[in-house]
Amino acid sequence: MIIRIQCSDRVGLVAGVSDVLAKNGMNIESMREFVDREAGKFFLRVTADKEPASGKLFDQLSAVLPENASIDISRRTQEKKVVVLVTKEYHCLTDILTRNHFNTLGAKVQAVIGNHNVLRDICDRFNVPFIYVSHEEKNKEVFENELKTVLQSYSFDYIILAKFMRILSDEFVSGFFNRVINIHHSFLPAFVGASPYRQAFERGVKLIGATAHFVTNLLDEGPIIEQQIIRVNHTYTPRDMVVAGKEIETAVLAKALTLVFEDRVFVSNNKTVVFD
């Protein structure tokens, strides 16, 4: 079992949770905790060796925690389900499909939705459904309504934007709160928006990076899950930066998805607590 708790901080929380688990015959295999002293918040992730002896674990934990505590209980064998949104770039999608095929993704891809048709072939090769929803000659509302209609056909935990080059509306994002994960091709908050590698080249940067984050109504400013950087120098052309950038984008998204699928990420306001 994986138990995740987020609540106001106070003395005795770890002892209270440990006592509840012991009374249910559950042995603690790992426990990670963190206190955000400025916000007065407590975060806890526990893995236990078995399910509780009774079906009242949630209520028992609630009784020893502050009011309005967030408690999430899941089985470690409970596999997540995802839908992937794409445009034309293949590198992140290919990595996801490969790991999905070999059961190393930590989730199952239910479908891929593209606003261009160019990535259908790679999905067909992996026997994953591809649905084409064009954005051309449509306003945003019509396009997003069509996306929602397709999404309603699937049961999923998260939407992955694997280089999906459309800005989603606040209304769309709010319907999937903290369930949309994006990979951004720069080290946020630097070089937001389009053409970050061109921006980086013109600025003469010595480091480039990538950021995976939850999507909010603020463009490229959602809670950050994972970031990485690599060194570049004056010999790199914009094309060289793009090639290097694609490699780090793939790695950062893969790491972020692993963290999320293993229930290691807590969202608190516009920040994350990550028990890596």
N, C-alpha and C positions, 0 to 999 in steps of 0.2 A: 504494500500500500504506500501511496505518496500522500502526505498531508501537508497542505500549505495554509499558513495562517498569517493574516495581516490585521493589526489592531492597534489601539492606543497602548503605549508602553506603561507598565507598572511592575512592581516587584512581585516575583513568584510565578511568572507566566510559564517559564520552562519547567519548573517543578510541578505546576498544575497539569500541564499537558502530559508530562512523563508519568504522572500518577494515574491519569485516565487510561493511558495506553497499557500500563502495567496491570491495571484491574481488568482489562480486556484480554489479557494473555498475549499481548503483542510485544515482541522484542524490538527495540530500536536498533536499526542497523547503521543509520547515519542521522546526524542532526546538525543543521546549519542555522544560525540565527544572526540577526543584525538589528541594531537600534539606531534609528535616525533621530539623534538627540535634538536637532533643531526643530524637527516636525513632531517629535514626541511619538514616533511610530515604531512598532515592533514587527519584525518579519521573521517567520520560522518555516523551514522546510524539513520534514521528517520522512525518512523511509523506514517502514516496519516490515517484519518478515511474514506477516499473515493478516488476514482480515479479522475484524473484531469478533469477539465471542457473541456479542449481541448486535442488534441492528440499531442501536441507539448512540453510536459513537458521536455523531454530529451534535446531538442534544447534550451529551456529556461534556464535550469540549466547549460548547457554548456556555455551559454553566460555570466553567472556571476561567472564562475569558471576559474581557470588557464588553459592554453592550455594543452591538453593531459590528462585532468582529467579523471579518471575512474568512470563511473556512471552506477550503476545497479539498475533497477526498476523492482519490482516483486509484484505480488498479494500475500497477506498473505495466501490465500486459495490455492495457487499454490503448489501442492504436488510434492516433489522430487521423482525421480525414481532411484533405485540402483540395481546393480548386486553384488553378494557376492561370493568371491573366498575362498575356504576352502581346507584343507588337511584331517586330521583325528580328530583333537580336536573339541569337540562339544559345549563347554560351551558358547562361544561368539555367535556362530550360533544359538543355541537354544534360547538365549535371544532375538536376532534379530527377529527370526521367531515368537516367542510368541508375542512380541510387534507389529509386522507386522499384525498378526492375529487379535489382538484386537484394531487395528488402533491407537496405541499410539507411533509408531516409528517416525512419522513425515515424512515418505516416504513409497513407496511401493516397495517391493522386486520383481523384474522382473524374476530373476532366480538365482540359486546357481550353481556355476561351481566348481567341485572338481577334483584334480589330483589323488585322490583315490576314491573308490566307497563306502566307509564305511558310509558316511553320507546321502546316498540316502534315507534311510528309514525315517529319521526324516523329510526330505523335503516332502516326500510323505504324511506323516501324516498331514502336514500343507498345503498340496495341492499347493506346490510351485515347479516349474520345476527344476529338477536336471540334469545337463549335466556332464557326465564323460569325462574328457580329460586327458588321462594318459601321464605322462612325461617319463615313462620307455622306455628304448631302443630308445630314441630320443635325438638329440642334442637340445640345448636351442632354437635355431632359429625355428626348426620345431615345437616344443612344443608351443612356443609363437604365431606362425602363426596360429596354430589350435585354440588357445585361442581367437585370434583376429577374426577369422572366426565366432566363436560362439557369441562373443560380438557384432558383426555386425548385428546379428539377433534381437537385443534388442535396445530400446531407453532408455537411462539412463543418469543421471546427475553425479553419482559417482560410483566408484568401491570400495568395502569394502574388505580388506584383513582380514578376521576373522580367524586368525591363519593359514594363507596360507604360508606353509613352503617352499617356493621357492623364490629365489632371481630373480627379474625381471630385464631384461636388460635395459640399458639406452634408447635404441631405443623404447622399449615398453612403458616405463614410460613417455617419452617425447610426446607420442601420446595422453596422458591423463593428461596434465599438471595441477597440483593442483586439480586433480579429483580422485586420488587414496589415500585412507585412511587406515593406518595400525595400528594395536595394537601390541606394542612391550612389551615383558614380562620382562621388567626391567625399572628402573628409569634412563632414558637416561641423560647424556651420559655414565653412568656406565654400565659395563657388556654388551657390544654390542655383536652381533653375537649369536652363538648357546650356549645352556646350561647355561643361566644366573643364574638360581637358584643354580646349582652346583657351579658356580663361586662365588655366594654370600655366600653359605655355607662355602666354603673353605676359604673365606676371613673373615668370622666371623662377617658379617654385623649385625647391629641392626635395620635397616630399609630396607624393600623391597618395590618395587612399580611397576607401569606400566605407559606406555606412549603411547598416541595416536598421530599420526603425519601424515602429508602429505608425500607421497613417492616421493623422488627425486633420482637422479643418485648417490647420496652418501648414502651408506648403513646405515640405521637407523639414518640419520642426517637431515631429512627433517623438515620443520617448525612444531613446536610442538603445538598441539591443546589443549591437556589436560593431566595432570599428577596427580597421587595420590600416597600416601605411607601409609604403615602400619608398626607397630613395630613388631619385632621378637626378639627372644633371643637365648641363648645357648642351650635350650632344643629342638629347632626346628631341625628336620632332613631335608635332601633335599626333601623328600616326603612331609613333613609338609609345607615346603616353596612353593612347587608346588601347593598344595591344596589352601593355602592362596593366592597364586599368581593368580590362576584362578578366584577367587572371585573379586580381584581388577582389573584384566584385563577386566572382563565383565562390571564392574561399570565404568571404565575409557572410554572404547569404547562407552558405552551407552551415557555417558555425552558428549563426543566429537561429536557423531552423532547428538545429539539434538542441540548443538551449531551450527554445520554446516548447518543442515536442516532448522534452524530458521534464517539463514543468519546473524549470529553474529560474524563470523570469517573473518578477513581481512588478506591476506598474503602480507607481505612486505619483499622482499628479502628472507632471510631464517628464518624470524621470523613471528609471528602472533600478531595481535591485536584482542583481544576477548572481546566483549561487553556482559558479562555474566549477 
